[in-house]
Amino acid sequence: MKSVFLLGGATIRSFTFAILLGVVIGTYSTLFIATPIAYEIQKRSIRKAAVSGALKTART
């Protein structure tokens, strides 16, 4: 993709730049925004399961 950007014509260069920018922003979003959100969701579900298990143990 970089070679098309560097060696391509003016028309394809703007399209390739937009695609490369989307890939970079999408990668950033996945690594630095979605990962902490997924971690918090997983941590809450583990905590919820632990509380649920403790309640079941206390009832019996």
Secondary structure, DSSP 8 states (H G I E B T S, - for coil): -HHHHHHS-HHHHHHHHHHHHHHHHHHHHIIIIIHHHHHHHHHHHHHHHHHHHHHHHHH-
